[in-house]
Amino acid sequence: MLYSYLQLTNQFFTKEKKMNIWENTVLTDQGKALQAKLLQGQTLKINRVTTGSKKVPIVDLRQQTDVTAGGYDITLQPSRTEGEKTILPVLLENTGLKESYDLWQVGFFVEDPDEGEILFCISQASQAKHIPSEAESPGYSVTWDFYFNTSNTVPFEIVLNSSGLVNIEAYQEHTEAINEVNSRISDLNDKLSSANNKIVETTNKLTNYVAIREQWMSYSVGASSSVNYNLSPPTLSGYKLLFTQCAITNSPRVTCHYCDNSKVYFWNHGTGAVSAIALIRFIYVKL
């Protein structure tokens, strides 16, 4: 007896639910003949699993010696047991698939000691499963678990495709690596958020800690001479004047060559007298 359920997997989600899409699952005539040999102590050696892209009338399934055209080989995964049942997972991936297709059949090919490789059993879906091309859905995969009733007289031997197993292991490793990276990114985001909050807090403190006031003043200075002006810094309650800057002057011939908290000194390096304005900046620190 053989039956199956469907497990959907892709890179974004994993969803498992029992479905009856493989309700038409039968031993082929060749498989039935082999079963008689198996009861005499032969081993059931499963070589490969292949999909078919066409459907046939249900009454014709037993007579099939191959799956319908248009399908592809899919990967056998390591089997496991549950009680008297042997579970054979098979993996379908769309890596390298140029064109999408509708999957109708899944066939198990085994080794017959007399006939060679035969189609042992076949499942036909009640509705087609659309398999997208790699371009349509990169990383798409489907896993089916097929259940076989086993007995002490009919042991199983399964030929595994190592390249498919590497894909599964690599997928698991990549998933673990991605999860680790995501965890580190999340931790880094938390630390950056905390650091940003501290920066904002410090900035707010500095904003309140330092105060700036500005004044425009007019001045006149003779040719090739200097002049100084007394300053009257504003008084800010709770703040102390730290230093004073002569920020800009609108005359290219005049330099503000010295400035303290009480006076500013201008130097005219031109040949004519200058009358201009300058911006005086007062920087305060909170007491």
C-alpha positions in Angstrom: 0.0 0.0 0.0 1.3 3.5 -0.9 0.0 6.9 -0.1 1.4 10.4 0.3 0.9 13.9 1.6 2.2 17.2 0.3 4.7 19.6 2.1 5.3 23.0 0.4 8.6 24.7 1.0 10.3 27.7 -0.5 12.8 30.3 0.7 10.2 32.5 2.3 7.9 30.1 4.2 7.3 26.5 5.2 3.8 25.2 5.2 2.7 21.6 5.8 -0.8 20.2 5.5 -2.3 16.9 4.5 -3.8 17.0 1.1 -5.3 14.4 -1.1 -3.8 15.5 -4.4 -2.1 12.1 -4.9 -5.3 10.2 -4.5 -4.6 8.1 -7.6 -1.5 6.1 -6.5 -1.0 2.5 -7.9 1.4 -0.3 -8.4 2.1 -0.7 -12.1 1.7 -4.1 -13.8 5.5 -4.2 -13.8 5.6 -3.3 -10.2 3.1 -5.9 -9.3 5.2 -8.6 -11.0 8.3 -7.4 -9.1 6.3 -7.5 -5.8 6.0 -11.2 -6.2 9.7 -11.5 -6.5 10.2 -9.3 -3.5 8.2 -11.7 -1.4 10.8 -14.3 -2.2 13.5 -12.2 -0.5 14.6 -9.7 -3.1 15.4 -6.2 -2.0 13.4 -3.3 -3.3 16.0 -1.0 -4.8 14.7 2.5 -5.7 16.9 4.2 -8.3 15.1 7.5 -9.1 11.9 9.5 -9.1 10.6 11.4 -12.1 7.8 13.8 -12.7 5.3 13.8 -15.7 3.6 16.8 -17.2 0.6 15.1 -18.7 -2.3 13.1 -17.2 -3.9 9.9 -18.4 -7.2 8.2 -17.6 -7.0 6.6 -14.2 -7.7 3.1 -15.6 -4.5 3.4 -17.7 -2.1 4.1 -14.8 -1.3 0.5 -14.1 -0.2 -0.1 -17.7 2.3 2.8 -17.8 5.9 1.8 -18.2 7.1 5.4 -17.9 5.8 8.7 -16.7 4.2 11.1 -19.2 6.5 13.3 -21.2 7.7 16.8 -20.2 8.8 16.0 -16.7 12.1 16.0 -14.9 14.1 13.8 -12.5 13.7 14.9 -8.9 15.9 14.1 -5.9 15.5 11.3 -3.4 16.2 12.2 0.2 17.2 9.9 3.0 14.3 7.7 4.2 13.0 7.4 7.7 10.6 5.0 9.4 7.4 5.5 11.4 6.3 2.2 12.8 5.8 -0.2 9.9 5.9 2.6 7.3 9.0 3.8 5.4 8.8 7.4 4.4 10.6 8.5 1.2 11.0 12.3 0.9 11.6 13.6 -2.6 12.7 17.1 -3.5 11.8 19.0 -6.6 13.7 22.2 -7.3 13.4 24.6 -10.2 17.1 25.4 -10.4 18.0 25.6 -14.1 14.4 25.2 -15.1 13.9 27.3 -18.3 10.2 27.0 -18.7 7.4 26.4 -16.2 5.2 23.3 -16.5 2.2 21.6 -14.9 3.2 18.6 -12.9 0.6 15.7 -13.0 2.6 12.6 -12.2 5.3 11.3 -9.9 6.8 7.9 -10.7 9.2 5.7 -8.7 11.7 3.7 -10.8 13.2 0.6 -9.2 15.6 -2.2 -10.2 14.1 -5.5 -11.3 16.6 -8.4 -11.2 15.3 -9.7 -14.5 14.0 -6.7 -16.4 16.4 -4.0 -15.3 14.9 -0.6 -14.4 11.1 -0.5 -14.3 8.4 1.9 -13.3 7.3 0.4 -10.0 4.5 2.7 -8.9 3.0 6.0 -10.0 1.0 8.7 -8.5 -1.3 11.0 -10.5 -2.6 14.2 -9.0 -6.2 15.1 -8.8 -5.2 18.6 -10.0 -2.0 19.8 -11.6 0.7 21.4 -9.6 2.2 24.4 -11.4 6.0 24.4 -11.3 7.4 27.9 -12.0 10.6 28.4 -13.9 13.7 29.6 -12.1 13.2 33.1 -13.6 9.6 33.3 -12.3 10.4 32.1 -8.8 14.1 31.8 -7.9 14.7 29.2 -5.1 11.3 27.5 -5.4 11.2 23.9 -4.2 8.6 21.3 -3.3 9.0 18.3 -1.0 6.7 15.3 -1.0 6.8 12.5 1.6 5.7 9.2 0.1 4.7 6.4 2.6 5.4 2.8 1.9 4.2 -0.1 4.0 7.2 -2.3 4.7 7.8 -5.8 6.1 10.7 -7.9 7.3 10.6 -9.8 4.0 10.9 -6.8 1.7 13.8 -4.6 2.7 14.4 -1.2 1.1 17.5 0.0 -0.7 17.5 3.6 -2.0 19.9 5.1 -4.5 20.5 8.7 -3.3 21.5 11.6 -5.5 24.4 13.2 -3.6 24.1 16.6 -5.4 20.5 16.9 -4.2 21.6 16.1 -0.7 24.3 18.8 -0.8 21.6 21.3 -1.9 19.5 20.4 1.2 22.5 20.6 3.5 23.7 23.8 1.9 20.2 25.3 2.2 20.1 24.4 5.9 23.6 25.9 6.4 22.7 29.0 4.5 19.4 29.3 6.5 21.4 29.0 9.8 24.0 31.5 8.5 21.2 33.9 7.5 19.5 33.6 10.8 22.8 34.3 12.6 23.5 37.3 10.4 19.9 38.6 11.0 20.4 38.1 14.7 23.7 40.0 14.6 22.1 42.8 12.5 19.2 43.0 15.0 21.7 43.2 17.9 23.7 45.8 16.0 20.5 47.8 15.3 19.7 47.7 19.0 23.2 49.0 19.9 23.1 51.7 17.2 19.7 52.8 18.4 21.0 53.0 21.9 24.1 54.9 20.8 21.9 57.2 18.7 19.7 57.9 21.7 22.9 58.8 23.7 24.1 61.0 20.9 20.8 62.9 20.8 20.8 63.1 24.6 24.4 64.5 24.6 23.5 66.9 21.7 20.6 68.2 23.7 22.8 68.7 26.7 25.4 70.5 24.6 22.8 72.6 23.0 21.7 73.8 26.4 25.3 73.9 27.6 26.6 76.3 24.9 24.9 79.6 23.9 25.9 81.9 21.0 24.9 85.5 20.5 25.9 87.6 17.5 26.1 91.4 16.8 26.8 93.5 13.7 29.0 96.5 14.3 30.2 99.4 12.1 33.8 100.5 12.1 36.1 102.9 10.3 39.9 102.6 9.9 42.4 104.8 8.2 44.7 103.9 5.3 47.5 101.5 6.3 46.6 101.7 10.0 44.8 99.9 12.7 42.0 100.7 15.1 40.3 99.0 18.1 36.8 99.1 19.4 35.4 98.3 22.8 32.9 95.5 22.9 29.7 95.2 25.0 28.9 91.5 25.2 25.3 90.7 26.1 24.7 89.3 29.6 23.1 85.8 29.8 21.8 84.7 33.1 23.4 81.4 34.2 26.1 81.6 31.4 29.7 82.7 31.3 31.3 84.4 28.3 33.9 81.9 27.1 35.4 83.7 24.1 34.6 86.2 21.3 35.1 85.9 17.5 35.3 88.5 14.8 33.5 86.3 12.3 33.4 88.3 9.1 34.0 91.7 7.7 32.7 93.0 4.4 35.9 94.8 3.3 38.6 92.7 1.6 41.2 95.3 2.5 40.6 95.0 6.3 41.5 92.1 8.6 40.2 91.5 12.0 43.6 90.6 13.4 42.8 90.3 17.0 39.8 90.0 19.3 39.2 89.4 23.0 36.1 89.6 25.2 36.4 93.3 25.6 38.0 94.7 22.4 38.3 94.0 18.7 41.3 95.2 16.6 41.0 96.0 12.8 44.0 96.4 10.4 43.6 98.2 7.1 46.3 97.1 4.6 44.9 99.3 1.8 45.9 102.8 0.7 42.6 104.5 1.5 40.4 104.8 4.6 37.6 102.2 5.0 34.2 102.3 6.7 32.6 98.8 6.9 30.7 96.4 9.2 31.8 93.2 10.9 30.0 90.3 12.6 31.0 89.7 16.2 30.2 86.4 17.8 30.0 85.7 21.5 30.2 82.1 22.8 28.9 81.3 26.3 29.2 78.3 28.5 26.6 77.3 31.1 27.7 77.7 34.7 
